[in-house]
Amino acid sequence: MAEEIREVLNLLNDKLAGLFPYRLELTAPGELKLLEKNARYMKAEQFQNLVENVKKDGNLSSLPLCYREKDGRLRVLSGNHRVMAARKAEVESVLVMVLGEEKDADEQLAIQLSHNAIAGQDDLVILKELWESIKDVQARVYASLDSDTLKALQGIQFAAISEQRLRYKLTNFLFLPEELEDLDNLLKETAVAFAGDEVYLAHLTTFDPFFELITRIKKRCQIKNSAAAFLKLMELARYGLEQYEEALAAQETEQEAGHGMV
């Protein structure tokens, strides 16, 4: 049976040549060579959930990515935990993707790290909505949310703001180390000065006035670089903060004097 499947895979690989950068191969999990060093880890609870899901499915639901070494063995670049789970679940053979081109050690390591690093984050508000919409107990078990995640979901209120639901614009500025340190100090000073005030998220409509302010500073001070204009804005903000603190101190002095007269 396994040989028949391999023959079919060879025909399929020939058809996919040029369109798909990998070859599909059938192999026993125990024959796959695992990574000696793997930065990606999985908690025992998560791994056991994975093993149970593999047992339930009868095989892997996503394919490991492998590289064929010079000795002919397949080394797993991505999917080490899935392969280990398949072994523990006593799966006889698994389907894997094999890199079709030769890769040097750096390229293999880069692929390994990229597959570990490029992973999305869960929006906990949406995750809670999806989790609570599952009514079947066995389906919830299959979802494999660990205890820490479930505890986090318990504290989520649906009124919370989800990043995915916000319309926002991203602005990047580049600073020299000493400039960044100065900015950090200014933000700390501002936080101390306004420690008693409530803090709100800035509305999207504030982006345009902020951008216009940067543009005005660039024109007024004949500055071409946006980061330099932002530093000038910091300077003005520090001056305004000093004026605010002086006015606040004067107000407190007047209040104390008024109380003394009473």
Sine and cosine of phi, psi and omega as CSV:
sin_phi,cos_phi,sin_psi,cos_psi,sin_omega,cos_omega
0.00,0.00,-0.70,0.72,-0.02,-1.00
-0.89,0.45,-0.63,0.78,0.01,-1.00
-0.92,0.40,-0.61,0.79,0.04,-1.00
-0.89,0.45,-0.66,0.75,0.03,-1.00
-0.90,0.44,-0.65,0.76,0.00,-1.00
-0.90,0.43,-0.60,0.80,0.05,-1.00
-0.90,0.43,-0.66,0.75,0.04,-1.00
-0.91,0.42,-0.65,0.76,0.01,-1.00
-0.90,0.44,-0.62,0.79,0.04,-1.00
-0.88,0.47,-0.67,0.74,0.05,-1.00
-0.90,0.43,-0.68,0.74,0.01,-1.00
-0.91,0.42,-0.65,0.76,0.02,-1.00
-0.89,0.46,-0.61,0.79,0.04,-1.00
-0.90,0.44,-0.63,0.78,0.00,-1.00
-0.94,0.35,-0.56,0.83,-0.06,-1.00
-1.00,0.05,-0.11,0.99,-0.02,-1.00
-0.84,0.55,0.76,-0.65,-0.02,-1.00
1.00,-0.03,-0.36,0.93,0.01,-1.00
-0.96,-0.27,-0.52,0.85,-0.10,-1.00
-0.82,-0.57,0.86,-0.52,-0.12,-0.99
-0.97,0.22,0.15,0.99,-0.02,-1.00
-0.79,-0.62,0.29,-0.96,0.16,-0.99
-0.94,-0.33,0.59,-0.81,0.05,-1.00
-1.00,-0.09,0.79,-0.62,-0.02,-1.00
-0.70,-0.71,0.49,-0.87,0.04,-1.00
-0.96,-0.27,0.77,-0.64,-0.04,-1.00
-0.47,-0.88,0.30,-0.95,0.07,-1.00
-0.99,0.16,0.68,-0.73,0.00,-1.00
-0.82,0.57,-0.58,0.81,-0.02,-1.00
-0.93,0.37,-0.32,0.95,0.00,-1.00
-1.00,0.07,-0.21,0.98,-0.01,-1.00
-0.98,0.18,0.64,-0.77,-0.01,-1.00
-1.00,-0.06,0.86,-0.51,-0.01,-1.00
-1.00,0.09,0.33,-0.94,0.03,-1.00
-0.93,0.38,0.63,-0.77,0.07,-1.00
-0.97,0.25,-0.58,0.81,0.05,-1.00
-0.82,-0.57,0.84,-0.55,-0.01,-1.00
-0.72,-0.70,0.90,-0.43,-0.03,-1.00
-0.94,0.34,-0.41,0.91,0.00,-1.00
-0.98,0.18,0.80,-0.60,0.03,-1.00
-0.86,-0.52,0.29,-0.96,0.02,-1.00
-0.66,-0.75,0.76,-0.64,0.02,-1.00
-0.90,0.43,0.45,-0.89,-0.06,-1.00
-0.82,0.57,-0.65,0.76,0.00,-1.00
-0.90,0.45,-0.67,0.74,0.01,-1.00
-0.91,0.42,-0.69,0.73,-0.03,-1.00
-0.90,0.44,-0.66,0.75,0.02,-1.00
-0.90,0.44,-0.61,0.79,0.08,-1.00
-0.88,0.47,-0.63,0.77,0.02,-1.00
-0.90,0.44,-0.69,0.72,0.02,-1.00
-0.87,0.50,-0.71,0.71,-0.01,-1.00
-0.90,0.44,-0.61,0.79,0.03,-1.00
-0.92,0.39,-0.63,0.77,0.04,-1.00
-0.90,0.44,-0.66,0.75,0.04,-1.00
-0.88,0.48,-0.68,0.74,-0.03,-1.00
-0.91,0.41,-0.68,0.73,-0.03,-1.00
-0.97,0.23,-0.43,0.90,-0.05,-1.00
1.00,0.05,-0.10,1.00,0.02,-1.00
-0.14,-0.99,-0.07,-1.00,0.01,-1.00
-0.98,0.18,0.66,-0.76,0.01,-1.00
-1.00,-0.03,-0.17,0.99,0.12,-0.99
-0.67,-0.74,0.57,-0.82,-0.19,-0.98
-1.00,0.03,0.74,-0.67,0.13,-0.99
-0.92,0.40,0.46,-0.89,0.06,-1.00
-0.97,-0.26,0.79,-0.61,-0.10,-0.99
-0.80,-0.59,0.25,-0.97,0.07,-1.00
-0.74,-0.67,0.74,-0.67,-0.01,-1.00
-1.00,0.07,0.89,-0.46,-0.02,-1.00
-0.99,0.16,0.11,-0.99,-0.08,-1.00
-0.89,0.45,-0.45,0.89,0.02,-1.00
-0.99,0.13,0.02,1.00,0.05,-1.00
1.00,-0.07,-0.20,0.98,-0.02,-1.00
-0.98,0.21,0.48,-0.88,0.04,-1.00
-1.00,-0.09,0.82,-0.57,0.03,-1.00
-0.96,-0.27,0.73,-0.68,-0.05,-1.00
-0.99,0.16,0.88,-0.48,0.07,-1.00
-1.00,-0.01,-0.59,0.81,0.00,-1.00
-0.63,-0.77,0.81,-0.59,0.00,-1.00
0.92,-0.39,0.41,0.91,-0.03,-1.00
-0.87,0.49,-0.67,0.74,0.00,-1.00
-0.92,0.39,-0.59,0.81,0.03,-1.00
-0.90,0.43,-0.65,0.76,0.02,-1.00
-0.91,0.41,-0.68,0.73,0.02,-1.00
-0.89,0.45,-0.62,0.78,0.03,-1.00
-0.91,0.40,-0.62,0.78,0.04,-1.00
-0.90,0.44,-0.62,0.79,0.05,-1.00
-0.90,0.45,-0.73,0.69,-0.04,-1.00
-0.92,0.38,-0.52,0.85,0.03,-1.00
-0.99,0.16,-0.02,1.00,0.04,-1.00
0.88,0.48,0.66,0.75,0.11,-0.99
-0.97,0.23,0.75,-0.66,-0.09,-1.00
-0.95,0.30,-0.69,0.73,-0.04,-1.00
-0.54,-0.84,0.51,-0.86,0.00,-1.00
-0.76,-0.65,0.42,-0.91,0.07,-1.00
-1.00,-0.05,0.74,-0.67,-0.01,-1.00
-0.76,-0.65,0.37,-0.93,0.14,-0.99
-0.99,-0.15,0.71,-0.70,-0.04,-1.00
-0.87,-0.49,0.77,-0.64,0.04,-1.00
-0.85,0.53,0.76,-0.65,-0.07,-1.00
-0.99,0.14,-0.36,0.93,-0.04,-1.00
-0.95,-0.31,0.45,-0.90,0.02,-1.00
-0.96,0.30,0.69,-0.72,-0.01,-1.00
-0.81,-0.59,0.64,-0.77,0.07,-1.00
-0.99,0.16,0.02,-1.00,-0.11,-0.99
-0.88,0.48,-0.65,0.76,-0.01,-1.00
-0.91,0.43,-0.67,0.74,-0.01,-1.00
-0.91,0.41,-0.65,0.76,0.03,-1.00
-0.89,0.45,-0.69,0.72,0.00,-1.00
-0.91,0.41,-0.62,0.78,0.01,-1.00
-0.89,0.46,-0.65,0.76,0.04,-1.00
-0.90,0.44,-0.70,0.71,0.01,-1.00
-0.84,0.54,-0.75,0.66,-0.05,-1.00
-0.94,0.34,-0.60,0.80,-0.02,-1.00
-0.91,0.41,-0.63,0.78,0.02,-1.00
-0.92,0.40,-0.50,0.87,0.04,-1.00
-0.98,0.21,-0.60,0.80,-0.14,-0.99
-0.99,0.12,-0.60,0.80,-0.09,-1.00
-0.99,0.10,1.00,0.05,0.02,-1.00
-0.60,-0.80,0.70,-0.71,-0.03,-1.00
-0.96,0.28,0.25,-0.97,0.07,-1.00
-0.97,-0.25,0.55,-0.84,0.02,-1.00
-0.98,0.21,0.74,-0.68,0.20,-0.98
-0.98,0.18,0.95,-0.32,-0.15,-0.99
-0.90,0.44,-0.52,0.85,0.02,-1.00
-0.91,0.42,-0.74,0.67,0.02,-1.00
-0.93,0.38,-0.62,0.78,0.01,-1.00
-0.87,0.50,-0.66,0.75,0.01,-1.00
-0.91,0.42,-0.66,0.75,0.03,-1.00
-0.86,0.50,-0.71,0.71,-0.01,-1.00
-0.92,0.40,-0.68,0.73,-0.02,-1.00
-0.88,0.47,-0.72,0.69,-0.05,-1.00
-0.96,0.30,-0.29,0.96,0.05,-1.00
-0.98,0.18,-0.24,0.97,0.06,-1.00
-0.99,0.14,0.88,-0.47,-0.04,-1.00
-0.99,-0.12,-0.50,0.86,-0.06,-1.00
-0.97,0.26,0.77,-0.63,-0.06,-1.00
-0.90,0.44,-0.70,0.72,-0.01,-1.00
-0.90,0.43,-0.56,0.83,0.04,-1.00
-0.92,0.39,-0.57,0.82,0.05,-1.00
-0.92,0.38,-0.64,0.77,0.05,-1.00
-0.88,0.48,-0.67,0.74,-0.02,-1.00
-0.91,0.41,-0.51,0.86,0.00,-1.00
-0.88,0.47,-0.41,0.91,0.17,-0.98
0.89,0.46,0.58,0.81,0.12,-0.99
-0.97,0.23,0.79,-0.61,-0.05,-1.00
-0.97,0.23,0.14,-0.99,-0.10,-1.00
-0.90,0.44,-0.59,0.81,0.01,-1.00
-0.91,0.42,-0.66,0.75,0.02,-1.00
-0.91,0.42,-0.67,0.74,0.01,-1.00
-0.89,0.45,-0.61,0.79,0.05,-1.00
-0.91,0.42,-0.64,0.77,0.02,-1.00
-0.90,0.43,-0.61,0.79,-0.01,-1.00
-0.92,0.39,-0.51,0.86,-0.02,-1.00
-0.89,0.45,-0.49,0.87,-0.02,-1.00
-1.00,-0.01,0.00,1.00,-0.04,-1.00
-0.99,0.13,0.78,-0.62,0.11,-0.99
-0.98,-0.21,0.65,-0.76,-0.06,-1.00
-0.93,0.36,-0.21,0.98,0.06,-1.00
-0.99,0.16,-0.13,0.99,-0.01,-1.00
-0.89,0.45,0.46,-0.89,-0.02,-1.00
-1.00,0.07,0.79,-0.61,0.02,-1.00
-0.99,-0.14,0.74,-0.67,-0.01,-1.00
-0.83,0.55,-0.61,0.80,-0.06,-1.00
-0.91,0.42,-0.41,0.91,-0.06,-1.00
-1.00,-0.05,-0.08,1.00,0.01,-1.00
-1.00,0.02,0.65,-0.76,0.18,-0.98
-1.00,-0.07,0.85,-0.53,-0.07,-1.00
-0.57,-0.82,0.31,-0.95,0.09,-1.00
-0.87,-0.49,0.62,-0.79,-0.05,-1.00
-0.95,-0.31,0.79,-0.61,0.01,-1.00
-0.85,-0.52,0.78,-0.63,-0.01,-1.00
-0.94,-0.35,0.70,-0.72,0.11,-0.99
-0.81,-0.59,0.60,-0.80,0.05,-1.00
-0.96,-0.29,0.78,-0.63,-0.03,-1.00
-0.80,-0.60,0.49,-0.87,0.17,-0.98
-0.96,0.29,0.37,-0.93,-0.05,-1.00
-0.81,0.59,-0.70,0.72,-0.02,-1.00
-0.93,0.36,-0.52,0.85,0.05,-1.00
-0.94,0.35,-0.65,0.76,0.01,-1.00
-0.91,0.42,-0.61,0.79,0.04,-1.00
-0.91,0.42,-0.64,0.76,0.03,-1.00
-0.90,0.44,-0.66,0.75,0.04,-1.00
-0.89,0.46,-0.68,0.74,0.00,-1.00
-0.88,0.47,-0.65,0.76,0.02,-1.00
-0.91,0.42,-0.65,0.76,0.01,-1.00
-0.90,0.44,-0.67,0.75,0.01,-1.00
-0.90,0.43,-0.61,0.79,0.04,-1.00
-0.92,0.40,-0.66,0.75,0.03,-1.00
-0.89,0.47,-0.67,0.74,0.01,-1.00
-0.90,0.43,-0.65,0.76,-0.01,-1.00
-0.89,0.45,-0.62,0.79,0.02,-1.00
-0.93,0.37,-0.67,0.74,-0.05,-1.00
-0.91,0.42,-0.57,0.82,-0.06,-1.00
-0.93,-0.37,0.49,0.87,-0.07,-1.00
-0.88,0.48,-0.47,0.88,-0.04,-1.00
-1.00,0.05,-0.12,0.99,-0.05,-1.00
-1.00,0.04,0.41,-0.91,0.10,-1.00
-0.98,0.20,0.51,-0.86,-0.03,-1.00
-0.91,-0.41,0.72,-0.70,-0.01,-1.00
-0.83,-0.56,0.40,-0.92,0.16,-0.99
-0.94,0.35,0.66,-0.75,0.04,-1.00
-0.96,0.27,0.69,-0.72,0.02,-1.00
-0.96,0.27,0.44,-0.90,-0.01,-1.00
-0.84,0.54,-0.50,0.87,-0.04,-1.00
-0.92,0.40,-0.30,0.96,0.02,-1.00
-0.98,0.22,-0.21,0.98,-0.02,-1.00
-0.91,0.41,-0.71,0.71,-0.04,-1.00
-0.89,0.46,-0.72,0.69,0.07,-1.00
-0.87,0.49,-0.62,0.78,0.03,-1.00
-0.89,0.45,-0.71,0.71,0.01,-1.00
-0.89,0.45,-0.64,0.77,0.01,-1.00
-0.91,0.42,-0.62,0.79,0.02,-1.00
-0.90,0.44,-0.69,0.73,0.05,-1.00
-0.88,0.48,-0.67,0.75,0.00,-1.00
-0.90,0.45,-0.67,0.74,0.01,-1.00
-0.90,0.45,-0.65,0.76,0.02,-1.00
-0.90,0.43,-0.65,0.76,0.01,-1.00
-0.89,0.45,-0.66,0.75,0.01,-1.00
-0.95,0.32,-0.71,0.71,-0.06,-1.00
-0.91,0.43,-0.66,0.75,-0.07,-1.00
-0.99,-0.17,0.10,1.00,-0.01,-1.00
0.81,0.59,0.79,0.61,0.02,-1.00
-0.93,-0.36,0.73,-0.68,-0.01,-1.00
-0.99,-0.13,-0.50,0.87,-0.08,-1.00
-1.00,0.05,0.77,-0.64,-0.04,-1.00
-0.91,0.41,-0.61,0.79,0.02,-1.00
-0.90,0.43,-0.63,0.77,0.04,-1.00
-0.91,0.42,-0.61,0.79,0.05,-1.00
-0.91,0.41,-0.59,0.81,0.04,-1.00
-0.92,0.40,-0.61,0.79,0.05,-1.00
-0.90,0.44,-0.61,0.80,0.06,-1.00
-0.91,0.42,-0.63,0.78,0.07,-1.00
-0.89,0.46,-0.61,0.79,0.07,-1.00
-0.87,0.49,-0.68,0.73,0.00,-1.00
-0.88,0.48,-0.70,0.72,0.03,-1.00
-0.92,0.40,-0.60,0.80,0.02,-1.00
-0.91,0.42,-0.64,0.77,0.02,-1.00
-0.91,0.42,-0.64,0.77,0.05,-1.00
-0.89,0.46,-0.70,0.72,0.02,-1.00
-0.90,0.44,-0.60,0.80,0.03,-1.00
-0.91,0.42,-0.64,0.77,0.04,-1.00
-0.90,0.43,-0.65,0.76,0.04,-1.00
-0.89,0.45,-0.65,0.76,0.00,-1.00
-0.89,0.45,-0.70,0.72,-0.02,-1.00
-0.91,0.41,-0.62,0.79,0.04,-1.00
-0.91,0.42,-0.68,0.73,0.01,-1.00
-0.91,0.42,-0.63,0.78,0.01,-1.00
-0.91,0.41,-0.67,0.74,0.01,-1.00
-0.91,0.42,-0.65,0.76,0.02,-1.00
-0.90,0.44,-0.63,0.77,0.01,-1.00
-0.90,0.43,-0.67,0.74,0.01,-1.00
-0.91,0.42,-0.59,0.81,0.03,-1.00
-0.91,0.42,-0.67,0.74,0.02,-1.00
-0.90,0.44,-0.66,0.75,0.00,-1.00
-0.90,0.44,-0.65,0.76,0.01,-1.00
-0.91,0.40,-0.62,0.78,0.03,-1.00
-0.91,0.41,-0.62,0.78,0.02,-1.00
-0.90,0.44,-0.66,0.75,0.03,-1.00
-0.91,0.42,-0.57,0.82,0.00,-1.00
-0.92,0.39,-0.59,0.81,0.00,-1.00
-0.94,0.35,-0.53,0.85,0.02,-1.00
-0.94,0.34,0.00,0.00,0.00,0.00
